[in-house]
Structure formats: structure tokens, C-alpha cells
Amino acid sequence: DTGVSQDPRHKITKRGQNVTFRCDPISEHNRLYWYRQTLGQGPEFLTYFQNEAQLEKSRLLSDRFSAERPKGSFSTLEIQRTEQGDSAMYLCASSLDRKGSYEQYFGPGTRLTVT
Amino acid sequence: SQQGEEDPQALSIQEGENATMNCSYKTSINNLQWYRQNSGRGLVHLILIRSNEREKHSGRLRVTLDTSKKSSSLLITASRAADTASYFCATDVGNQGGKLIFGQGTELSVKP
């Protein structure tokens, strides 16, 4: 399967713990995106990378969230000191920079539950 | 924050009928995209229309874009039960392209 993969698919953690999610994009894609989705809502933009450079980070993202893409391939999203409000589906997507049009390919998501 | 507002929030039709979903947005865009989401396959890209285009077709899908009204519509013709899903419009608003702002979606139910 050459699609976007995410690991783990499900994560249950206690409030206050740190969690880290991984995303492996489609191999030739140079852009990688993170979104968060809660029940009944559309995905909410968090951050995105072009190669290893983080281009933008949402103002909604607190300092507890950090994302990296160290070698321009896979990416990690870390949430420190988790809160119950962090419970959501975390989606990763990738795209190829092609003449300014960026159709994005999404992974299956990591469902986070903070108890 | 969500930029797009989609209408209707839910739509129920019979197989074979057409389904029309509308999306309105607030700021200037690079392009507008439509995605489908169901529990089996996650979010799937359907079609992209650039800001200088007015209409685009892909199979049974027809998308229109009116930048003066900041609105778009998605028409699915001859619907099938397999089209049952949530449909989202997403506006590309980043200075460098690629930052998508999604609407809240339209939940489509196609009854056989």
C-alpha cells in the first residue's frame, strides 16, 4: 500500500501524559499536513511542512503541540500534558507541489482519547 | 476556525436522484476542493477547481465556483447507495498554497 499511513490508529491516554503520533506520507510527496477533527465537524488545520520546513502553524495550536519532519519524509506530532479537550481524530495528509494545486491525500487518522 | 458553511447539513435522497450541496466561504482563495468521508475509507479527494475556473466535471460530479459570491456547489448525478457519506468543501487559502480550511460538511444519505 503506497498511501499515507499513520501510527498508532488508536491511542488512549490519561490526562497529563505525553503522546506522539507518526505519519508516513506518500513517498514522492514533498508536503505534509496535520489536521484535527472532532465529531460532527470538518477537519481543522494544525500545521504543514514543505520538505523539512514547517511553513505555518495554526494559532489554535497551543505550545503543548509540536510537530517535526526532520528529514523531509515522515513526521511526528507530539502533544505534551494532554487534556480532555485534546480528544479527537488526528489526520495527516500529503501532497505534491504541482503548479500551485495541492490536492491532498489523507491517512486513516489516529483517534486520541484522553481520560 | 471554519471558513466554509455548507448547506444543507443533511440530505436524504433516493438512488438515481441528483444531489446538490452548496458551500460558502469568506476570504479569497487559491482553489476550492471537495472531499468525501465515510467510515470505511476516510477522507478522499474528489475534485479541485481553481479560482479562475467556473465549472468542472469529473464523472458524475459537477462543481461550480462563483468567486463574486464566494460560493461553490457540488452536484452528484444519478446517485448510488455507495455515495452515502459526508461531503466537505475545503478552501485553499495559504500564501504558499496548500493550507485547507474545511467546512462543517453535508451528510448525504442515498437510499436504495
Interface residues (C-beta under 8 A of the other chain):
Chain A: R31 Y33 Y35 G40 Q41 G42 P43 E44 F45 Y48 Q50 L55 E56 L60 L91 A93 S95 D97 G100 S101 Y102 E103 Q104 Y105 F106 G107 P108 G109
Chain B: S1 Q2 G4 N30 N31 Q33 Y35 G42 L43 V44 H45 L48 R50 F88 A90 D92 G94 Q96 G97 G98 K99 L100 I101 F102 G103 Q104 G105
